[in-house]
Amino acid sequence: MSTERARPYRKRRRADQEARTRLRITQAAVDLHGTIGPARTTITRIAAKAGVQRATVYHHFPDSESLFLACSAHWASLNPPPEPTAWSQILDPEQRLCRALDELYAWYEWAEPMLTNVLRDAPLVPAMASAFRRFQEHFAALHGALLRGRPAHGRRGARVSAALGHAIQFETWQSLTRVHGLSLAEAAQLMVALVATADSADIARQDRSGPPRS
């Protein structure tokens, strides 16, 4: 092989090796985040788990924020949360909510170890801010998809928005299923009923007449 032909080959091989090393570091960090949590995940632990030197970790990720963004994107690619575009195609708001909660609660059950650690540690790790903001933006989009076709103004709109926001929270799912022992289907049905109550005419009449008299 001539020197001219060998040079591009070596560059490609080096690039492939770099990509594999970066992925190994990212996966090591993801594994640690899901077991001991981001707050306890150090560069030393990541390097040891990935089988590289600390300097290699810093070569690929010069700061903690870039590492968290890579970890978040990698984990989401392997465990994708429900997409709001799929829900938006269902015109009936109640059918849309039923499908959304079925999918979301099943995903929560799958992703529970990672979500528990990330939500617990996010306030403690400033470098997680950008990655966590992306997570919050995705759930704002899910909430927006569920609001389509529902009341958007006044107290009725505020109640429905609050009920939907409560229904899709990870902490709500965890309380209903882990603390109170409901099945996924029971938890979803209860939240569908909550949203229906928030949208009911009886509460709307109470809004106009004021609080009930004793």
C-alpha positions in Angstrom: 0.0 0.0 0.0 1.4 3.4 -1.0 2.0 6.1 1.5 -0.7 8.3 -0.1 -3.3 5.5 0.1 -2.3 4.5 3.7 -2.7 8.0 5.1 -6.5 8.3 4.7 -6.9 4.7 5.9 -5.0 5.5 9.1 -7.1 8.6 9.6 -10.3 6.7 9.3 -9.1 4.0 11.6 -8.0 6.7 14.2 -11.4 8.4 13.9 -13.2 5.1 14.4 -11.1 4.4 17.5 -11.8 7.9 18.8 -15.6 7.4 18.2 -15.5 4.0 20.0 -13.6 5.4 22.9 -16.0 8.4 23.2 -19.0 6.0 23.1 -17.4 3.8 25.8 -16.9 6.8 28.1 -20.5 8.0 27.5 -21.9 4.5 28.2 -19.8 4.2 31.3 -21.2 7.6 32.6 -24.8 6.6 31.7 -24.4 3.3 33.6 -23.1 5.2 36.7 -25.8 7.8 36.5 -28.4 5.0 36.5 -26.9 3.2 39.5 -25.2 5.6 41.9 -26.6 8.8 40.4 -25.0 11.8 38.7 -24.0 13.5 41.9 -21.7 10.6 42.9 -20.4 10.0 39.4 -16.8 11.3 39.3 -14.4 11.4 36.3 -12.2 8.8 38.1 -15.2 6.4 38.3 -16.1 7.0 34.7 -12.5 6.4 33.5 -12.2 3.2 35.6 -15.5 1.8 34.2 -14.6 2.8 30.6 -11.1 1.4 31.0 -9.4 4.6 30.0 -7.3 7.3 31.7 -8.8 10.4 33.3 -7.0 12.5 30.6 -8.8 10.5 27.9 -12.1 11.4 29.4 -11.2 15.1 29.5 -9.9 14.8 25.9 -13.4 13.9 24.7 -15.3 15.9 27.3 -13.4 19.0 28.4 -16.2 20.0 30.8 -19.0 18.3 32.8 -21.8 20.0 30.8 -20.6 18.5 27.5 -20.5 15.1 29.2 -24.0 15.4 30.6 -25.4 16.5 27.3 -23.8 13.5 25.6 -25.0 11.1 28.3 -28.6 12.5 28.1 -28.7 12.2 24.3 -27.2 8.7 24.3 -29.6 7.5 27.0 -32.6 9.0 25.3 -31.6 7.4 22.0 -31.7 4.0 23.7 -34.8 4.7 25.8 -36.8 7.2 23.8 -39.6 8.9 25.7 -43.1 9.2 24.0 -43.2 11.8 21.2 -45.9 14.6 21.3 -46.3 14.4 17.5 -47.8 10.9 17.7 -50.3 12.0 20.4 -51.3 15.2 18.4 -52.6 13.0 15.6 -55.4 11.7 17.9 -58.2 14.3 17.6 -60.4 13.2 20.5 -58.8 14.7 23.7 -59.8 11.8 26.0 -58.6 9.1 23.6 -55.4 11.1 23.2 -54.9 11.3 27.0 -55.6 7.5 27.4 -53.0 6.6 24.9 -50.6 9.2 26.3 -50.8 7.9 29.8 -50.6 4.2 28.7 -47.4 5.0 26.8 -45.9 7.4 29.3 -46.5 5.2 32.4 -45.0 2.2 30.7 -42.0 4.3 29.8 -41.7 5.5 33.4 -41.7 1.9 34.6 -38.8 1.1 32.2 -36.9 4.3 32.9 -37.5 4.5 36.7 -34.0 3.9 38.0 -32.4 6.6 35.8 -35.3 9.1 36.3 -35.2 8.7 40.1 -31.5 9.5 40.2 -31.6 12.3 37.7 -34.5 14.1 39.3 -33.0 13.7 42.8 -29.5 15.0 41.8 -30.4 17.7 39.2 -30.6 20.5 41.9 -27.2 19.4 43.3 -25.2 19.3 40.0 -25.1 22.7 38.1 -23.5 21.0 35.1 -26.7 19.1 34.5 -28.7 22.3 33.9 -28.6 22.2 30.1 -29.4 18.5 29.8 -32.2 18.8 32.4 -33.6 21.8 30.6 -33.9 19.7 27.4 -35.8 17.1 29.4 -38.2 19.7 30.7 -38.8 21.1 27.3 -39.7 17.7 26.0 -42.3 17.3 28.7 -43.6 20.8 28.1 -44.3 19.7 24.5 -46.1 16.6 25.8 -48.2 18.8 28.0 -49.0 21.1 25.1 -50.0 18.1 22.9 -52.5 17.0 25.5 -54.0 20.5 25.9 -55.0 20.6 22.2 -58.8 20.7 21.9 -59.4 21.4 25.6 -60.3 24.7 27.4 -57.5 27.1 27.3 -58.8 30.2 29.1 -60.2 31.1 32.5 -60.4 29.0 35.6 -61.6 26.0 33.7 -58.5 26.1 31.4 -56.2 26.5 34.4 -57.8 23.5 36.1 -57.5 21.3 33.1 -53.9 22.4 32.4 -53.0 21.7 36.1 -54.6 18.3 36.0 -52.8 17.3 32.8 -49.5 18.6 34.2 -50.0 16.6 37.4 -51.0 13.4 35.4 -47.8 13.3 33.3 -45.4 13.9 36.2 -43.0 11.1 37.0 -43.6 11.8 40.7 -47.4 11.3 40.2 -46.8 7.9 38.5 -44.4 6.9 41.3 -46.8 7.8 44.0 -49.7 6.0 42.5 -47.9 2.8 41.6 -45.0 2.5 44.0 -46.4 4.1 47.1 -50.1 3.2 46.7 -49.8 0.0 44.7 -52.0 0.8 41.7 -51.4 -1.0 38.4 -50.3 1.1 35.4 -53.9 0.8 34.0 -55.5 1.9 37.3 -53.1 4.8 37.7 -53.9 6.0 34.1 -57.6 5.6 34.6 -57.5 7.6 37.8 -55.7 10.5 36.1 -58.1 10.4 33.2 -60.9 10.8 35.7 -59.1 13.6 37.4 -58.8 15.5 34.1 -62.5 14.9 33.4 -63.4 16.3 36.8 -61.3 19.4 36.3 -63.2 19.9 33.0 -66.6 19.3 34.5 -69.6 21.6 34.3 -70.3 21.3 38.0 -67.0 22.9 39.0 -67.5 25.5 36.3 -70.9 26.5 37.9 -69.1 26.6 41.3 -66.6 29.0 39.8 -69.4 31.4 38.9 -71.3 31.1 42.1 -68.4 31.1 44.6 -67.5 28.6 47.2 -70.4 26.4 48.6 -72.0 27.7 51.8 -72.0 25.6 55.0 
